[in-house]
Amino acid sequence: MTDLEKTALPSAALTTAEVPRTVVPAGITDPVASARAELRAALAAIEVRGNFPRRIEKATARGVVRARAFAHRNPAGAGAAVVATAAAVGGLVWAIARAISR
């Protein structure tokens, strides 16, 4: 029996699409296979937590969806938010440029 066969889940177990990679599957009786599964889950959790570009991308996508939904519900409020944001960014750029020029 190969190492892959020892760590494989039973056919009745959940598929990888249903179980997150960061979860140790239940029912592993072999201590070596259990340790390997725990290590695999720990490394996956570290990757998920440490992959900042992916986390930023997902957060940006969520923000875009929320902004579009807000703009759809309240177009006047969205327009006011855009004008306020532009004024704030313009004021910040002006303040930085003025501080640098002095």
DRENFI-503953 format. One record per atom (N, C-alpha, C): atom name; residue in three letters; residue number from 1; y, x, z. Coordinates in steps of 0.2 Angstrom, whole numbers, plus 5000, padded with zeros to 4 digits. Atoms other than C-alpha are relative to their C-alpha. Example, Ala and Ser with C-alpha at 12.3 -4.5 7.8 and 13.67 -1.06 7.14 Angstrom:
('N'; 'ALA'; 1; (4994; 5004; 5000))
('CA'; 'ALA'; 1; (4978; 5062; 5039))
('C'; 'ALA'; 1; (5006; 5004; 5000))
('N'; 'SER'; 2; (4994; 4996; 4999))
('CA'; 'SER'; 2; (4995; 5068; 5036))
('C'; 'SER'; 2; (5005; 4996; 5003))
//
This chain:
('N'; 'MET'; 1; (4994; 5004; 5000))
('CA'; 'MET'; 1; (5000; 5000; 5000))
('C'; 'MET'; 1; (5006; 5004; 5000))
('N'; 'THR'; 2; (4994; 4996; 5000))
('CA'; 'THR'; 2; (5017; 5007; 4995))
('C'; 'THR'; 2; (5005; 4998; 5005))
('N'; 'ASP'; 3; (4995; 5001; 4995))
('CA'; 'ASP'; 3; (5032; 5008; 5006))
('C'; 'ASP'; 3; (5004; 4993; 4998))
('N'; 'LEU'; 4; (4997; 5005; 5002))
('CA'; 'LEU'; 4; (5040; 4995; 4995))
('C'; 'LEU'; 4; (4997; 4993; 5001))
('N'; 'GLU'; 5; (5004; 5005; 4999))
('CA'; 'GLU'; 5; (5026; 4983; 4997))
('C'; 'GLU'; 5; (5000; 4998; 5008))
('N'; 'LYS'; 6; (5000; 5001; 4993))
('CA'; 'LYS'; 6; (5027; 4985; 5016))
('C'; 'LYS'; 6; (5006; 4997; 5002))
('N'; 'THR'; 7; (4994; 5002; 4998))
('CA'; 'THR'; 7; (5045; 4981; 5017))
('C'; 'THR'; 7; (5002; 4993; 4996))
('N'; 'ALA'; 8; (4999; 5006; 5003))
('CA'; 'ALA'; 8; (5044; 4966; 5005))
('C'; 'ALA'; 8; (4999; 4994; 5004))
('N'; 'LEU'; 9; (5001; 5006; 4996))
('CA'; 'LEU'; 9; (5047; 4949; 5011))
('C'; 'LEU'; 9; (4995; 4996; 4997))
('N'; 'PRO'; 10; (5005; 5004; 5003))
('CA'; 'PRO'; 10; (5034; 4936; 5010))
('C'; 'PRO'; 10; (5003; 4995; 4995))
('N'; 'SER'; 11; (4997; 5005; 5006))
('CA'; 'SER'; 11; (5035; 4924; 4995))
('C'; 'SER'; 11; (5003; 4994; 5002))
('N'; 'ALA'; 12; (4997; 5006; 4997))
('CA'; 'ALA'; 12; (5040; 4910; 5006))
('C'; 'ALA'; 12; (5007; 5001; 5003))
('N'; 'ALA'; 13; (4993; 4999; 4997))
('CA'; 'ALA'; 13; (5055; 4919; 5013))
('C'; 'ALA'; 13; (5005; 4999; 4996))
('N'; 'LEU'; 14; (4994; 5002; 5003))
('CA'; 'LEU'; 14; (5072; 4916; 5008))
('C'; 'LEU'; 14; (5002; 5006; 4994))
('N'; 'THR'; 15; (4999; 4995; 5005))
('CA'; 'THR'; 15; (5078; 4925; 4992))
('C'; 'THR'; 15; (5006; 5004; 5002))
('N'; 'THR'; 16; (4994; 4996; 4998))
('CA'; 'THR'; 16; (5092; 4939; 4993))
('C'; 'THR'; 16; (5006; 4996; 4998))
('N'; 'ALA'; 17; (4994; 5004; 5001))
('CA'; 'ALA'; 17; (5104; 4926; 4986))
('C'; 'ALA'; 17; (5002; 4996; 5006))
('N'; 'GLU'; 18; (4999; 5004; 4995))
('CA'; 'GLU'; 18; (5102; 4916; 5001))
('C'; 'GLU'; 18; (5001; 5003; 5007))
('N'; 'VAL'; 19; (4999; 4996; 4994))
('CA'; 'VAL'; 19; (5102; 4929; 5014))
('C'; 'VAL'; 19; (5005; 5006; 4999))
('N'; 'PRO'; 20; (4995; 4995; 5001))
('CA'; 'PRO'; 20; (5117; 4941; 5016))
('C'; 'PRO'; 20; (4996; 5007; 5001))
('N'; 'ARG'; 21; (5003; 4993; 5000))
('CA'; 'ARG'; 21; (5113; 4960; 5013))
('C'; 'ARG'; 21; (5001; 5003; 5007))
('N'; 'THR'; 22; (4999; 4997; 4994))
('CA'; 'THR'; 22; (5119; 4963; 5031))
('C'; 'THR'; 22; (4996; 4997; 5005))
('N'; 'VAL'; 23; (5005; 5003; 4996))
('CA'; 'VAL'; 23; (5105; 4953; 5039))
('C'; 'VAL'; 23; (4994; 5003; 5000))
('N'; 'VAL'; 24; (5007; 4997; 4999))
('CA'; 'VAL'; 24; (5089; 4960; 5045))
('C'; 'VAL'; 24; (4995; 4994; 4999))
('N'; 'PRO'; 25; (5004; 5005; 5001))
('CA'; 'PRO'; 25; (5075; 4949; 5038))
('C'; 'PRO'; 25; (4995; 4999; 5006))
('N'; 'ALA'; 26; (5004; 5002; 4995))
('CA'; 'ALA'; 26; (5064; 4940; 5051))
('C'; 'ALA'; 26; (4993; 5001; 4998))
('N'; 'GLY'; 27; (5007; 4999; 5001))
('CA'; 'GLY'; 27; (5045; 4943; 5052))
('C'; 'GLY'; 27; (4997; 5006; 4998))
('N'; 'ILE'; 28; (5002; 4994; 5002))
('CA'; 'ILE'; 28; (5044; 4961; 5049))
('C'; 'ILE'; 28; (4996; 5003; 5007))
('N'; 'THR'; 29; (5004; 4997; 4994))
('CA'; 'THR'; 29; (5030; 4968; 5061))
('C'; 'THR'; 29; (4999; 5007; 5000))
('N'; 'ASP'; 30; (5001; 4992; 5001))
('CA'; 'ASP'; 30; (5029; 4986; 5055))
('C'; 'ASP'; 30; (5006; 5003; 5003))
('N'; 'PRO'; 31; (4994; 4997; 4997))
('CA'; 'PRO'; 31; (5041; 4996; 5066))
('C'; 'PRO'; 31; (5004; 5005; 4995))
('N'; 'VAL'; 32; (4996; 4996; 5005))
('CA'; 'VAL'; 32; (5045; 5008; 5052))
('C'; 'VAL'; 32; (5003; 4996; 4995))
('N'; 'ALA'; 33; (4997; 5004; 5004))
('CA'; 'ALA'; 33; (5048; 4994; 5040))
('C'; 'ALA'; 33; (5006; 4996; 5003))
('N'; 'SER'; 34; (4995; 5003; 4997))
('CA'; 'SER'; 34; (5059; 4986; 5053))
('C'; 'SER'; 34; (5006; 5004; 5001))
('N'; 'ALA'; 35; (4994; 4995; 4999))
('CA'; 'ALA'; 35; (5069; 5002; 5056))
('C'; 'ALA'; 35; (5003; 5001; 4993))
('N'; 'ARG'; 36; (4997; 4999; 5007))
('CA'; 'ARG'; 36; (5071; 5004; 5037))
('C'; 'ARG'; 36; (5005; 4993; 4999))
('N'; 'ALA'; 37; (4997; 5006; 5001))
('CA'; 'ALA'; 37; (5077; 4985; 5036))
('C'; 'ALA'; 37; (5007; 5000; 5004))
('N'; 'GLU'; 38; (4994; 5000; 4995))
('CA'; 'GLU'; 38; (5089; 4988; 5051))
('C'; 'GLU'; 38; (5005; 5005; 4997))
('N'; 'LEU'; 39; (4996; 4995; 5003))
('CA'; 'LEU'; 39; (5096; 5004; 5043))
('C'; 'LEU'; 39; (5004; 4997; 4993))
('N'; 'ARG'; 40; (4998; 5003; 5006))
('CA'; 'ARG'; 40; (5098; 4995; 5026))
('C'; 'ARG'; 40; (5006; 4995; 5002))
('N'; 'ALA'; 41; (4995; 5005; 4999))
('CA'; 'ALA'; 41; (5108; 4981; 5034))
('C'; 'ALA'; 41; (5006; 5003; 5003))
('N'; 'ALA'; 42; (4994; 4996; 4997))
('CA'; 'ALA'; 42; (5119; 4993; 5044))
('C'; 'ALA'; 42; (5004; 5003; 4995))
('N'; 'LEU'; 43; (4997; 4996; 5005))
('CA'; 'LEU'; 43; (5123; 5003; 5029))
('C'; 'LEU'; 43; (5004; 4995; 4996))
('N'; 'ALA'; 44; (4997; 5005; 5003))
('CA'; 'ALA'; 44; (5127; 4987; 5020))
('C'; 'ALA'; 44; (5006; 4997; 5003))
('N'; 'ALA'; 45; (4995; 5002; 4996))
('CA'; 'ALA'; 45; (5138; 4981; 5034))
('C'; 'ALA'; 45; (5006; 5005; 5000))
('N'; 'ILE'; 46; (4995; 4995; 5000))
('CA'; 'ILE'; 46; (5147; 4997; 5034))
('C'; 'ILE'; 46; (5004; 5000; 4993))
('N'; 'GLU'; 47; (4997; 5000; 5007))
('CA'; 'GLU'; 47; (5150; 4996; 5015))
('C'; 'GLU'; 47; (5005; 4994; 4999))
('N'; 'VAL'; 48; (4996; 5006; 5000))
('CA'; 'VAL'; 48; (5157; 4978; 5017))
('C'; 'VAL'; 48; (5006; 5001; 5003))
('N'; 'ARG'; 49; (4994; 4999; 4995))
('CA'; 'ARG'; 49; (5169; 4983; 5031))
('C'; 'ARG'; 49; (5004; 5005; 4997))
('N'; 'GLY'; 50; (4996; 4995; 5002))
('CA'; 'GLY'; 50; (5174; 4999; 5023))
('C'; 'GLY'; 50; (5003; 5000; 4993))
('N'; 'ASN'; 51; (4998; 5000; 5007))
('CA'; 'ASN'; 51; (5177; 4994; 5005))
('C'; 'ASN'; 51; (5006; 4996; 4999))
('N'; 'PHE'; 52; (4994; 5003; 5000))
('CA'; 'PHE'; 52; (5195; 4991; 5006))
('C'; 'PHE'; 52; (5003; 4997; 4993))
('N'; 'PRO'; 53; (4998; 5003; 5007))
('CA'; 'PRO'; 53; (5199; 4989; 4987))
('C'; 'PRO'; 53; (4997; 4993; 4999))
('N'; 'ARG'; 54; (5003; 5006; 5002))
('CA'; 'ARG'; 54; (5186; 4975; 4986))
('C'; 'ARG'; 54; (5003; 4995; 5005))
('N'; 'ARG'; 55; (4997; 5004; 4995))
('CA'; 'ARG'; 55; (5193; 4967; 5002))
('C'; 'ARG'; 55; (5007; 4998; 4998))
('N'; 'ILE'; 56; (4993; 5001; 5002))
('CA'; 'ILE'; 56; (5211; 4968; 4996))
('C'; 'ILE'; 56; (5000; 4995; 4993))
('N'; 'GLU'; 57; (5001; 5004; 5006))
('CA'; 'GLU'; 57; (5205; 4961; 4979))
('C'; 'GLU'; 57; (4998; 4992; 5002))
('N'; 'LYS'; 58; (5002; 5007; 4998))
('CA'; 'LYS'; 58; (5197; 4946; 4987))
('C'; 'LYS'; 58; (5005; 4996; 5004))
('N'; 'ALA'; 59; (4994; 5003; 4996))
('CA'; 'ALA'; 59; (5212; 4943; 4999))
('C'; 'ALA'; 59; (5005; 4998; 4995))
('N'; 'THR'; 60; (4995; 5002; 5005))
('CA'; 'THR'; 60; (5223; 4943; 4984))
('C'; 'THR'; 60; (4998; 4994; 4996))
('N'; 'ALA'; 61; (5002; 5006; 5004))
('CA'; 'ALA'; 61; (5213; 4931; 4974))
('C'; 'ALA'; 61; (5000; 4994; 5004))
('N'; 'ARG'; 62; (4999; 5006; 4996))
('CA'; 'ARG'; 62; (5213; 4919; 4989))
('C'; 'ARG'; 62; (5007; 4998; 5001))
('N'; 'GLY'; 63; (4992; 5001; 4999))
('CA'; 'GLY'; 63; (5232; 4921; 4991))
('C'; 'GLY'; 63; (5002; 4996; 4993))
('N'; 'VAL'; 64; (4998; 5003; 5006))
('CA'; 'VAL'; 64; (5234; 4917; 4972))
('C'; 'VAL'; 64; (4998; 4992; 5000))
('N'; 'VAL'; 65; (5002; 5007; 5000))
('CA'; 'VAL'; 65; (5223; 4901; 4974))
('C'; 'VAL'; 65; (5004; 4996; 5004))
('N'; 'ARG'; 66; (4996; 5004; 4995))
('CA'; 'ARG'; 66; (5233; 4895; 4989))
('C'; 'ARG'; 66; (5007; 4999; 4997))
('N'; 'ALA'; 67; (4994; 5000; 5003))
('CA'; 'ALA'; 67; (5249; 4899; 4980))
('C'; 'ALA'; 67; (5001; 4995; 4995))
('N'; 'ARG'; 68; (5001; 5005; 5005))
('CA'; 'ARG'; 68; (5244; 4889; 4965))
('C'; 'ARG'; 68; (4999; 4993; 5003))
('N'; 'ALA'; 69; (5001; 5006; 4997))
('CA'; 'ALA'; 69; (5238; 4875; 4976))
('C'; 'ALA'; 69; (5007; 4997; 5003))
('N'; 'PHE'; 70; (4993; 5002; 4997))
('CA'; 'PHE'; 70; (5255; 4874; 4985))
('C'; 'PHE'; 70; (5005; 4998; 4995))
('N'; 'ALA'; 71; (4996; 5001; 5005))
('CA'; 'ALA'; 71; (5264; 4875; 4969))
('C'; 'ALA'; 71; (4999; 4993; 4996))
('N'; 'HIS'; 72; (5002; 5007; 5003))
('CA'; 'HIS'; 72; (5254; 4860; 4962))
('C'; 'HIS'; 72; (5002; 4995; 5004))
('N'; 'ARG'; 73; (4998; 5005; 4995))
('CA'; 'ARG'; 73; (5257; 4850; 4978))
('C'; 'ARG'; 73; (5007; 4999; 5001))
('N'; 'ASN'; 74; (4993; 5001; 4999))
('CA'; 'ASN'; 74; (5275; 4854; 4980))
('C'; 'ASN'; 74; (5004; 5005; 4996))
('N'; 'PRO'; 75; (4997; 4996; 5005))
('CA'; 'PRO'; 75; (5284; 4861; 4965))
('C'; 'PRO'; 75; (5007; 5003; 5002))
('N'; 'ALA'; 76; (4994; 4998; 4998))
('CA'; 'ALA'; 76; (5301; 4861; 4973))
('C'; 'ALA'; 76; (5000; 5005; 5006))
('N'; 'GLY'; 77; (5001; 4995; 4995))
('CA'; 'GLY'; 77; (5295; 4870; 4988))
('C'; 'GLY'; 77; (4998; 5007; 4998))
('N'; 'ALA'; 78; (5002; 4994; 5004))
('CA'; 'ALA'; 78; (5287; 4883; 4977))
('C'; 'ALA'; 78; (5006; 5004; 4997))
('N'; 'GLY'; 79; (4994; 4997; 5003))
('CA'; 'GLY'; 79; (5303; 4886; 4968))
('C'; 'GLY'; 79; (5004; 5003; 5005))
('N'; 'ALA'; 80; (4996; 4997; 4995))
('CA'; 'ALA'; 80; (5312; 4888; 4984))
('C'; 'ALA'; 80; (4997; 5006; 5003))
('N'; 'ALA'; 81; (5004; 4994; 4998))
('CA'; 'ALA'; 81; (5299; 4900; 4990))
('C'; 'ALA'; 81; (5001; 5006; 4996))
('N'; 'VAL'; 82; (4999; 4994; 5005))
('CA'; 'VAL'; 82; (5301; 4911; 4974))
('C'; 'VAL'; 82; (5007; 5002; 5001))
('N'; 'VAL'; 83; (4993; 4998; 4999))
('CA'; 'VAL'; 83; (5320; 4911; 4976))
('C'; 'VAL'; 83; (5001; 5004; 5006))
('N'; 'ALA'; 84; (4999; 4996; 4994))
('CA'; 'ALA'; 84; (5319; 4916; 4994))
('C'; 'ALA'; 84; (4997; 5007; 5000))
('N'; 'THR'; 85; (5004; 4994; 5000))
('CA'; 'THR'; 85; (5306; 4929; 4991))
('C'; 'THR'; 85; (5004; 5005; 4995))
('N'; 'ALA'; 86; (4996; 4996; 5005))
('CA'; 'ALA'; 86; (5317; 4936; 4976))
('C'; 'ALA'; 86; (5006; 5003; 5004))
('N'; 'ALA'; 87; (4994; 4998; 4997))
('CA'; 'ALA'; 87; (5332; 4937; 4987))
('C'; 'ALA'; 87; (4999; 5005; 5006))
('N'; 'ALA'; 88; (5002; 4996; 4995))
('CA'; 'ALA'; 88; (5323; 4945; 5001))
('C'; 'ALA'; 88; (4998; 5007; 4997))
('N'; 'VAL'; 89; (5002; 4993; 5003))
('CA'; 'VAL'; 89; (5316; 4959; 4990))
('C'; 'VAL'; 89; (5006; 5003; 4997))
('N'; 'GLY'; 90; (4993; 4997; 5003))
('CA'; 'GLY'; 90; (5333; 4961; 4981))
('C'; 'GLY'; 90; (5004; 5003; 5006))
('N'; 'GLY'; 91; (4996; 4997; 4995))
('CA'; 'GLY'; 91; (5341; 4963; 4998))
('C'; 'GLY'; 91; (4997; 5006; 5003))
('N'; 'LEU'; 92; (5004; 4995; 4997))
('CA'; 'LEU'; 92; (5328; 4975; 5004))
('C'; 'LEU'; 92; (5001; 5006; 4995))
('N'; 'VAL'; 93; (4999; 4994; 5005))
('CA'; 'VAL'; 93; (5330; 4986; 4988))
('C'; 'VAL'; 93; (5007; 5002; 5001))
('N'; 'TRP'; 94; (4993; 4998; 4999))
('CA'; 'TRP'; 94; (5349; 4985; 4990))
('C'; 'TRP'; 94; (5001; 5004; 5006))
('N'; 'ALA'; 95; (4999; 4996; 4994))
('CA'; 'ALA'; 95; (5348; 4991; 5008))
('C'; 'ALA'; 95; (4997; 5007; 5000))
('N'; 'ILE'; 96; (5003; 4994; 5001))
('CA'; 'ILE'; 96; (5337; 5005; 5004))
('C'; 'ILE'; 96; (5004; 5005; 4995))
('N'; 'ALA'; 97; (4996; 4996; 5005))
('CA'; 'ALA'; 97; (5347; 5011; 4989))
('C'; 'ALA'; 97; (5007; 5002; 5004))
('N'; 'ARG'; 98; (4994; 4998; 4997))
('CA'; 'ARG'; 98; (5363; 5010; 5000))
('C'; 'ARG'; 98; (4999; 5005; 5005))
('N'; 'ALA'; 99; (5001; 4995; 4995))
('CA'; 'ALA'; 99; (5355; 5020; 5014))
('C'; 'ALA'; 99; (4999; 5007; 4997))
('N'; 'ILE'; 100; (5001; 4994; 5003))
('CA'; 'ILE'; 100; (5349; 5033; 5002))
('C'; 'ILE'; 100; (5007; 5003; 4997))
('N'; 'SER'; 101; (4994; 4997; 5003))
('CA'; 'SER'; 101; (5366; 5035; 4993))
('C'; 'SER'; 101; (5005; 5002; 5005))
('N'; 'ARG'; 102; (4995; 4998; 4995))
('CA'; 'ARG'; 102; (5375; 5038; 5010))
('C'; 'ARG'; 102; (4998; 5007; 5003))
//
